[in-house]
Amino acid sequence: MSFVVAAIVNEPEPVLARFVSWYLDQGAHEVQLYLDNPAHPAAARLAALPRVRVTLCTPDFWQGIGISPDARFTRRQNAVLTHAYRALTDGWLLNVDADELMYARGATLADWLAAQTEPQTIRVATAEHVHAPEAGQLFRLPIPRAAVNAIYGAEADLFRRRFGLIGHADGKSFHRAGRADLRLRQHWAEDAAGEEVTGARLGAAEGVYLLHFIAPDYAAWRAKLEWRLGSHGFPEPIKERLRAIATQGGDVEAGYRTLFDLLHGLTPAHSLALAAAGGVLRLPATFAAPPAR
C-alpha cells in the first residue's frame, strides 16, 4: 500500500538519518522532510537520497502556503502537514515527528496498511522510550490513571495527566488521500467545520505502536528544557518541579539529572509494576539501528 511520510524537522543529522532509513525500509513511497532551518547542514545529503524530498522552509515558502514565518511552531507545523496532505493524490499520508517511528509488529508498514479497511483515518497510540538497566529497548504504554497512582505513589502527579507518559499520549495518524476539506493537526485531522475526523484507534492490542524517542539521553533532554517550560501543552506539575530545581539553590544540574532519571528511566520495581499493568513494550537492543545509506 502506498504511503508518504511528512514531517517538519530541525533535529541533528543522526536523528534524521534514523528517521529516513526507518521509513524507507518500511516501504514508504516518499519521505518528505520540511526543514524548519533552511540552512540545515544535512540538507543536501538528505535531498540526495532516493525517495526523499527536502523542502527548505524559507520565508518565501511560508508565504507561499499562506502563513507567516513568525507564526508559532504548532501553527506552522499544521500548515505544513495540511500542505503535504493536499498534494497527495493516492494512498496514505503519515504525519510524525523526527523522533517518532511507527511500528507494526511482524510486518512492514506498507504491508500492514494494505490490510487496513478504515476508509479515512487511523490513529496509533504512543509507546514512549525509557531508559532501564535491563537488556534491550523498553517503551512504556499508556495505562489507566489508577494504575499510575499505584505505581508512582507520591510522584504520580508527574505522570498522571498523560496516562503514565511524559510526552503526548495522543499518538499519530495515517490519513487516506482524497478529502479536499481535511486540515491536519499534530495528532489528528479536522474537517472544514473544525470537527475531528474520527476513525480507527489502534495500539498494543493490535500490535501497532508509535515509538516516541522523547529523551534519548540527558544532554538532548537538557537542551530542550527552556522550550518545554514555554510549551502550553507540557504538564504543569513537571514545569513546577523544573522551576523549583532552578530556584532552590544548590547543585541545579544534579537536580535536573535526578528528575530526568525519574521521568525517563525505569527502576526494576517500576518495570515489573508497569509490565503487570500491561504498560511495557520490549524490543531488541539493535531495533531501528539506521543502516548505512
URGIQUI-V186229 format. One record per residue. RES is the residue in one letter. SS is DSSP state (H for helix, E for strand, C for the rest). D_CENTER is the distance of its C-alpha to the mean C-alpha in Angstrom with 2 decimals. Layout:
# URGIQUI-V186229
RES&SS&D_CENTER / RES&SS&D_CENTER
This chain:
# URGIQUI-V186229
M&C&22.38 / S&C&21.33 / F&E&17.76 / V&E&16.21 / V&E&12.70 / A&E&12.21 / A&E&10.11 / I&E&11.59 / V&E&11.39 / N&C&13.55 / E&C&12.65 / P&C&15.55 / E&H&16.90 / P&H&16.18 / V&H&12.38 / L&H&13.00 / A&H&15.60 / R&H&13.51 / F&H&11.01 / V&H&14.18 / S&H&16.15 / W&H&13.86 / Y&H&13.74 / L&H&17.38 / D&H&18.38 / Q&C&16.75 / G&C&19.15 / A&C&17.37 / H&C&20.22 / E&E&18.57 / V&E&15.53 / Q&E&15.69 / L&E&14.65 / Y&E&15.55 / L&E&16.46 / D&C&16.43 / N&C&19.02 / P&C&21.62 / A&C&23.36 / H&C&20.55 / P&C&22.68 / A&C&20.93 / A&H&21.26 / A&H&24.40 / R&H&23.37 / L&H&20.20 / A&H&22.29 / A&C&24.88 / L&C&22.77 / P&C&23.67 / R&C&21.50 / V&E&19.41 / R&E&19.99 / V&E&19.49 / T&E&20.11 / L&E&21.14 / C&C&20.31 / T&C&23.85 / P&H&25.70 / D&H&27.42 / F&H&24.23 / W&H&23.09 / Q&H&26.61 / G&H&26.74 / I&C&23.99 / G&C&25.55 / I&C&23.55 / S&C&24.58 / P&C&23.11 / D&C&23.36 / A&C&21.32 / R&C&18.56 / F&H&15.17 / T&H&13.71 / R&H&16.86 / R&H&16.65 / Q&H&13.10 / N&H&14.43 / A&H&17.54 / V&H&16.00 / L&H&14.12 / T&H&17.42 / H&H&19.37 / A&H&17.62 / Y&H&18.10 / R&H&21.71 / A&C&22.55 / L&C&21.69 / T&C&24.92 / D&C&24.10 / G&C&21.52 / W&E&17.91 / L&E&15.13 / L&E&11.49 / N&E&9.23 / V&C&5.74 / D&C&4.80 / A&C&6.96 / D&C&5.47 / E&E&3.92 / L&E&7.32 / M&E&8.86 / Y&E&12.02 / A&E&15.32 / R&C&17.92 / G&C&21.05 / A&C&20.26 / T&C&18.57 / L&H&16.28 / A&H&19.27 / D&H&21.64 / W&H&19.55 / L&H&19.20 / A&H&22.95 / A&C&23.66 / Q&C&21.80 / T&C&24.22 / E&C&22.10 / P&C&23.54 / Q&C&20.84 / T&E&17.33 / I&E&15.35 / R&E&12.49 / V&E&10.91 / A&C&10.28 / T&E&7.81 / A&E&9.30 / E&E&8.81 / H&E&10.54 / V&E&13.85 / H&E&16.99 / A&E&20.19 / P&C&23.65 / E&C&23.84 / A&C&23.36 / G&C&20.30 / Q&E&16.60 / L&E&15.79 / F&E&12.91 / R&E&13.75 / L&E&13.51 / P&C&14.31 / I&C&18.09 / P&C&20.80 / R&H&21.53 / A&H&24.97 / A&H&23.61 / V&H&21.51 / N&H&24.84 / A&H&26.72 / I&H&24.49 / Y&H&23.79 / G&H&27.10 / A&H&27.82 / E&H&24.27 / A&H&22.79 / D&H&22.38 / L&H&19.48 / F&C&17.57 / R&C&19.18 / R&C&17.50 / R&C&14.18 / F&C&16.06 / G&C&15.89 / L&C&12.34 / I&C&11.87 / G&C&8.41 / H&C&7.91 / A&C&9.67 / D&C&9.61 / G&C&7.44 / K&E&7.29 / S&E&10.67 / F&E&13.27 / H&E&16.18 / R&E&19.61 / A&C&21.63 / G&C&24.71 / R&C&24.10 / A&C&25.50 / D&C&24.81 / L&C&21.05 / R&E&18.95 / L&E&15.19 / R&C&13.13 / Q&C&9.42 / H&C&9.29 / W&C&12.79 / A&E&15.94 / E&E&19.26 / D&C&22.78 / A&C&25.46 / A&C&26.41 / G&C&23.02 / E&C&22.62 / E&E&19.47 / V&C&19.88 / T&C&19.56 / G&C&19.47 / A&E&18.64 / R&E&16.19 / L&E&15.59 / G&C&14.40 / A&H&16.20 / A&H&19.58 / E&H&19.00 / G&C&17.53 / V&E&14.16 / Y&E&10.77 / L&E&7.03 / L&E&7.06 / H&E&4.78 / F&C&7.23 / I&C&7.34 / A&C&11.06 / P&C&12.56 / D&C&15.92 / Y&H&17.97 / A&H&18.55 / A&H&14.96 / W&H&14.54 / R&H&17.99 / A&H&17.44 / K&C&14.96 / L&H&17.27 / E&H&19.07 / W&H&16.08 / R&H&14.88 / L&H&18.51 / G&C&18.68 / S&C&15.60 / H&C&16.96 / G&C&14.24 / F&C&14.17 / P&C&16.48 / E&H&20.06 / P&H&21.37 / I&H&19.14 / K&H&20.23 / E&H&23.77 / R&H&23.58 / L&H&22.41 / R&H&25.23 / A&H&27.69 / I&H&26.99 / A&H&27.49 / T&H&30.77 / Q&C&32.42 / G&C&33.85 / G&C&34.05 / D&C&31.55 / V&H&28.42 / E&H&26.45 / A&H&27.52 / G&H&26.35 / Y&H&22.87 / R&H&22.78 / T&H&23.97 / L&H&21.32 / F&H&18.56 / D&H&20.19 / L&H&20.38 / L&H&16.81 / H&H&15.10 / G&E&18.04 / L&E&19.93 / T&C&23.70 / P&H&25.57 / A&H&26.64 / H&H&23.20 / S&H&22.07 / L&H&25.12 / A&H&24.74 / L&H&21.14 / A&H&22.24 / A&H&25.18 / A&C&23.04 / G&C&20.90 / G&C&17.90 / V&E&17.40 / L&E&16.20 / R&E&18.02 / L&E&17.55 / P&C&19.88 / A&C&19.76 / T&C&19.71 / F&C&16.80 / A&C&14.76 / A&C&17.22 / P&C&17.45 / P&C&20.95 / A&C&23.20 / R&C&23.26
